[in-house]
Amino acid sequence: MTSLPYDPSRIFMVDFNGNGITSESESPIFENNTIYTEGKFNQSVLFDKGSVYLVYNTTNNLNITNGTIEFWFKPDWYGDDTKYYVLF
């Protein structure tokens, strides 16, 4: 089982290895239609047809003054299909 190395500067991390629990043992405050599938490192979440939601508390999980958001993203559509897709 491969996982990302520990980084003490990281304030929020979710591996999505079978569940949405963060590295700080925090569960999502809202979760809907979550499907776990093969990912870059172990598993990932399949966001399909706009019906999958994971919502986490922002307290202690988000610094609104600075920071970086990082994630692996694998699109499941053709880049020239002229449709509009939203990530955030």
C-alpha positions as CSV (number, residue, x, y, z in Angstrom):
1,M,0.0,0.0,0.0
2,T,1.6,3.2,-1.2
3,S,0.9,6.5,0.6
4,L,2.2,10.0,0.4
5,P,5.0,10.9,2.8
6,Y,4.2,12.9,5.9
7,D,4.5,16.7,5.5
8,P,4.2,18.7,8.8
9,S,3.2,21.8,6.8
10,R,0.1,20.1,5.4
11,I,-3.1,21.1,7.3
12,F,-5.6,18.9,5.5
13,M,-5.2,15.6,3.7
14,V,-7.6,12.8,2.6
15,D,-6.3,9.6,1.1
16,F,-9.8,8.3,0.0
17,N,-8.7,4.8,0.7
18,G,-12.1,3.3,1.2
19,N,-13.4,6.2,3.2
20,G,-13.4,10.0,3.4
21,I,-11.6,10.2,6.8
22,T,-8.8,12.8,6.9
23,S,-5.3,12.2,8.2
24,E,-6.5,13.9,11.4
25,S,-9.3,11.3,11.8
26,E,-12.0,13.8,10.8
27,S,-15.0,12.5,8.9
28,P,-16.9,14.6,6.2
29,I,-19.8,16.6,7.6
30,F,-21.8,15.6,4.5
31,E,-21.2,12.8,2.1
32,N,-23.4,11.7,-0.8
33,N,-23.1,8.8,-3.3
34,T,-19.4,8.3,-2.7
35,I,-17.8,5.7,-5.0
36,Y,-14.2,4.6,-4.3
37,T,-12.2,3.4,-7.2
38,E,-8.6,2.8,-8.3
39,G,-6.4,6.0,-8.0
40,K,-2.9,7.3,-8.4
41,F,-2.0,6.1,-4.8
42,N,-4.3,3.3,-3.7
43,Q,-7.9,4.5,-4.1
44,S,-9.7,7.7,-5.1
45,V,-13.2,9.1,-5.3
46,L,-15.2,8.9,-8.5
47,F,-17.1,12.1,-9.0
48,D,-19.7,11.2,-11.6
49,K,-22.6,13.1,-13.0
50,G,-22.6,15.8,-10.3
51,S,-24.2,13.6,-7.7
52,V,-21.2,12.9,-5.5
53,Y,-20.4,15.4,-2.7
54,L,-17.9,15.4,0.2
55,V,-18.1,18.4,2.5
56,Y,-15.6,19.0,5.3
57,N,-15.5,21.6,8.1
58,T,-13.2,24.5,7.2
59,T,-12.2,25.2,10.8
60,N,-8.5,24.2,11.2
61,N,-8.6,22.7,7.6
62,L,-8.2,25.9,5.5
63,N,-6.0,28.9,5.8
64,I,-7.8,31.7,3.9
65,T,-4.8,34.0,3.8
66,N,-2.4,31.6,1.9
67,G,-1.8,28.1,0.9
68,T,-1.8,25.6,-2.0
69,I,-4.5,23.1,-3.1
70,E,-3.0,19.9,-4.6
71,F,-4.8,16.9,-6.0
72,W,-4.6,14.2,-8.7
73,F,-7.2,14.6,-11.3
74,K,-8.1,12.1,-14.1
75,P,-10.8,13.4,-16.4
76,D,-13.3,10.8,-17.8
77,W,-14.4,12.8,-20.8
78,Y,-13.0,13.9,-24.2
79,G,-11.3,17.2,-24.1
80,D,-13.1,18.4,-27.3
81,D,-16.7,17.5,-26.3
82,T,-17.6,21.2,-25.9
83,K,-19.2,20.6,-22.6
84,Y,-18.6,22.6,-19.4
85,Y,-17.1,20.8,-16.3
86,V,-16.6,22.2,-12.8
87,L,-14.0,21.1,-10.3
88,F,-14.7,23.4,-7.4
